[in-house]
Structure formats: C-alpha cells, structure tokens
Amino acid sequence: MSSESVGGILGAIVAAIVLAVAVVFGPIGQYGKPPKPAKAEPAAAPAAPATPAPRGPVIREVPNQ
C-alpha cells in the first residue's frame, strides 16, 4: 500500500468520527436539544376574594358619657 492510500483511509476514519461527534452534539442529536419543559396542568381560574380587605383606620362608635 502506498502512503497516499493509507492517508486516504485514515482521513476517511477521522472524517467519520468528526461527523459522528457533530451529529451527537449538534442540533439534530440527543444532547444538542434543549430539555423539554414539564407540562403543567391548566389550573382553574383563581377565585376572587369575596370581600376586599378593609383599608385605612377602622372607625367605631364610642358611647358618650
């Protein structure tokens, strides 16, 4: 075998390894994809409070003496 054919074979092997690594770590491989977000169940609408909280000072009647 001549050195050119040995170089061609080694070049093909290196090219195959580089292509395999590019597929694994690239966007089409398993490791290149972002993790899928967890599917959250749609929650029911939050219940509105029945009465709003009182604001400001509470004024009470004080009996006169």
C-alpha positions in Angstrom: 0.0 0.0 0.0 1.3 3.4 -0.8 1.3 6.3 1.7 -1.5 8.0 -0.2 -3.9 5.2 0.2 -3.1 4.9 3.9 -3.6 8.6 4.3 -6.9 8.4 2.5 -8.1 5.6 4.7 -7.1 7.4 7.9 -8.7 10.6 6.6 -11.9 8.8 6.0 -11.9 7.3 9.5 -11.2 10.8 11.0 -14.0 12.3 8.9 -16.4 9.6 10.1 -15.5 10.3 13.7 -15.9 14.0 13.3 -19.3 13.5 11.6 -20.5 11.2 14.3 -19.5 13.7 17.0 -21.2 16.5 15.1 -24.4 14.5 14.9 -24.4 13.6 18.6 -23.6 17.1 19.9 -25.2 19.0 17.1 -28.8 20.3 17.0 -30.1 17.0 15.5 -28.6 14.8 18.2 -29.9 13.8 21.6 -27.5 16.1 23.5 -28.0 19.2 21.3 -31.7 19.6 22.0 -32.8 21.8 24.9 -34.7 19.9 27.6 -38.4 19.7 27.1 -40.4 21.9 29.6 -42.6 20.0 32.0 -46.2 20.1 31.0 -48.2 21.9 33.7 -51.8 21.1 34.0 -54.0 24.1 33.3 -55.1 25.4 36.7 -58.6 26.6 37.4 -59.0 30.4 37.5 -58.0 31.8 40.8 -61.0 32.5 43.0 -61.6 36.2 43.6 -61.8 37.2 47.3 -65.4 37.5 48.5 -64.9 40.9 50.2 -61.9 43.2 49.9 -59.8 43.8 52.9 -60.7 47.0 54.8 -58.3 49.9 54.2 -57.4 52.7 56.4 -58.3 53.2 60.1 -61.4 51.4 61.4 -63.8 54.0 62.9 -66.1 52.7 65.6 -68.8 54.5 67.5 -67.8 55.3 71.1 -70.7 55.8 73.6 -70.8 59.3 75.1 -70.5 59.5 78.9 
